[in-house]
Amino acid sequence: MKRKLVAEIKFFVVNYILAPILGIAVCLLESFGRIRFQHFERFPMWDGNLIIVSNHPSLFEPFILPLMGFPWMNFPWVFSPLWSRIKFSLNWFRELQKEFYLPKKLVPANVPDRNNFYDAPYWGLFRAINVPIDRNGGAHGRISTISALRKTLESGGRVLIFPEGTRTYKAMRKSGTTTASGKKLGELKDGAAWLAMKTNARILPIWVEGTDKVLPNDRLPFPRLWHRTTIKIGNPFLVTGSKRREASVEIAQHLLKLADEEDMR
């Protein structure tokens, strides 16, 4: 009982205190042109049973992408010059009643590395909304993580997965694809594809650019917010492949197509 109460308190703090502050910060960065969303209207704000997949240029994406799942992101629309965000804000007011039910399904569960981003004491607040994975563990640990994510989706939840399994520059050392425009994507693991096939969850592709300059992989972890981050949002889709590898290839094709989608000015 005590453990459950602590988890609920942590969830409340993250969802109703920390998220609004970070949401406003993101909108401010957008208004100053440091973060640019493309086709934010494609994001299914109120839909559950959703797998959000993204490329992984740096360690910045796990911090910023989960915020897109918070309705708070649409509240401080006064900071945003984008008409699409204003329209979403109006929808937010109409859907406000849903927020009072503490709908955990709206909070995307991230999949952090247990050793680096989960067990550390200073990440304690976020444990209530994350599902850790032990990258150095065996098959049992990976199966446990996948099972927990499957349960989240089957209960109407949403998860955020970086299907390359690591940052892009590391994944490319083994295998990957480079588009004609120079965009890079490492070969995808099959976890997201398997989950989509087993739960009939829709896939929401997201392509991120510029975060490797904001938070460089080979330097001290100090955010260089004067660099621009572009976040392209694709259309949700259901995988059609009957095998995990086929479905993974399909997800990769959607990500690469989104990567080469013409930039909005």
N, C-alpha and C positions, 0 to 999 in steps of 0.2 A: 504493500500500500504506500509506504513511504517512498520507495523507488519510483512508483508511478507518479506520485505527486511531484517529485523533483523533476521528472521528465516533462510533465505538463508545464511547470514553471519555466523550465528552460525553453520550451517551445514558445510560450507566451512572450518571453523576453526577446527571442530571435524574431518572431513573426510580427510583434506589435511595437517594439521599441527600436531594435537594431535595424530591421528591414526598412522602416520609414526613413531613418536617418540616411542609410546607404542609398535608398531609392532617390531621395532628394539630391544627394551628392552626384549620382549618376545623371540625373536630369540636368543638373547644373553643368556637368562636364559636357553633356550633349548640347546645351544651349551655347556653350563657348566653342563648340566645334571639335572638342577633344574626343568625343565618342559619337559615332554616327550610325544610327540604325537604318537599315534598308528594308522596307516592306514589313514594318512592325505590325501592320494590320493582318498579316498572315498568322501571327501568333494566336493559337486557340486559348485565349486567356482563361476560360472557364471549363475547359474540357479535361476530363481525367483519362486514365488508361493511355498515357502518352509517354513515348520514349524520345527524349531530346538528345540528338547526337550532334557532335561538333568535332571539328579538327582541333588540334591542341598545340599551338605555336609556343606557348609559354605557361607559366604558373598563374597568370593573371585571369585566365578564363574561368577556373573553378570559383573565383571570387565574384565575378561580375555576372556570369550567365544564370546562376540560380536566382538572382534578383528579378529576372524576367518573369519568373513564375509567381511573384508576389503582386497581387492587385495594387499594392502601394505604389508600384512603379508608374501607375497611371494617375495617381492622385495629384502630385504637384505639377499639373500640366502648365501652370503659369510660367514655369521655367523653360518650357519647350516651344520652339518656334514652329514645330511640325503640326500641321492640321490633323494628320492622322492620329497623333497622340492626344489631341484635344477631343477628337471624337471618341477615342477609347476612354478618356476620362469621364465623359458624359455617360458612357455605358457603365463605368465603374460605379457611379452614383445609383444607377438603376439596379445594379447587382449588389449594392452595399449590404443588403440583408444577409447575403450568403456569408459575409465575413464574420458575422456574429455567431455563427455556428462553429467557429474554429475549424474550417475545412482543411484538414491536414493534406487532403488529396491535392490541394493546389500548390503545395510546397514540393518542388522537385527534390527527390533524394539524390544526393551526390554520392560518388563512389571513391572516397579518398583512400590513399595508401595508409594502412593501419599504422605502420611504423613511423611515418613522417607527419601525417596530418590528422590523426584520429586519437591516438592514445596520449599525445602530449597534453598536459593539464590545461594549457591556455586555449585548447580547442574544445573544452568541455561543453560549452554552450551549444555547439553545433552537433553534438553526438545524437541528439534527439531527432534530427532530420537527415542523418547520413547513414549509409550502409558501408562499412569499411571492407577493404580487401587486403589480404596479406600477399603482396607480390612475390615474396620469397617463400611463401608457404606451399604446401602440396595441393593435390587435386581436391582434397576434402575441404580445404579452406575456400577455394574458388567455388565449389559446388554450394557451400553454405551461403556465400554472398549472392550467387545467382538465384538461389531459392528464396532468399529474403527479398530480392528485387522483384521476383515473380509474384510473391505475396503482395507486395506494395501495389503492383499493377492490377492484379486481380481484385483488389479492394477499391479500385478506382483512383489509384494514385498516379504519380508521375515521377519519372527518374531521369537523371542527366548522366549520360555516358560519353566518354571520349573513347571511341572504339579502336583507335590506334593502339591503345593500351599503355601508352607513354607519350611524352612530348614528340611532336612531329620530327624534329631534327634527329632524335634517337631512333624513331621508327624507320626513318629513311635509310639508316645505315644497313638495315636488313633487306627491306623491299618496300617499294612504293611507286607512286605515279607522279609524274610532272606534266602539267598541262602545257599547251602551246604558249600560254601567257606566263608560264613560269611558276604557277601555283603548285605546291607540293602537298601530297597526302600519303602517309605511310599505309602499308597494307593493314586492313582492318581485322581485328579479332572477331570471333563469331558470337560473342556473348549477346550483343544487342540484337543480332539477327535471330538467335535462338529465342530470346525473350519475346520478340515480336511475333514469331511463329506460334509460340506456346500460349500467348495471352491475347492474340489478335489486337495488340496495341498498335496505334498509329505511330509512325516515325516522323519527327519534326527535324529536318536538317538545318543546321546553322553553320555558317562559314565565318570565321573570325580572321581578321587581318590587322597587323600592326602591333599586337600585344607583345611580340618578341622584341619590339623597340621600347615599349612602355616598361616592360619587366624583362630585361635581357637574360638569357639563360646562362651566360658565362660571366656575369658580374654580380656585385652585391645586390640583394633584393630591395632596391630602393625604387619606387614607382617614378618613372619619367613621364609625367602626365602631359608634358608639352607635345608629346607625339600623339598622333591621331590613331584611334582604334575604330575599325569598321566592322560592324556585325550585320551580316546578311542573313535574313530569315527566309527559309524556303516554304513550300507548301507541304502540309502533312500528307502522308501517304501510307498505304498498307503494302507490306511486302508481298510479292507474288511467287517468289521462289519456293520450291518444295523442299530444298535442302539448305542447311545453314550456310554453306559456302556460296550458293547461288544468291541467297538473301543478302549476305554480306557484300557481294559484288554489286548488287542492286543499290544498297545503301551508299556505297562508295561512288557509284555513278551519279546519284542525286547530289552528293556533296560536291563532286567535281563540276557538275553542271552549274550548281549554285556559285561555286568559286569563280567561274568564268562569266557569270551573269553581269551584264553591263552595269557599271557603277552609276548610281543616281547622283546628280550634281545639284 
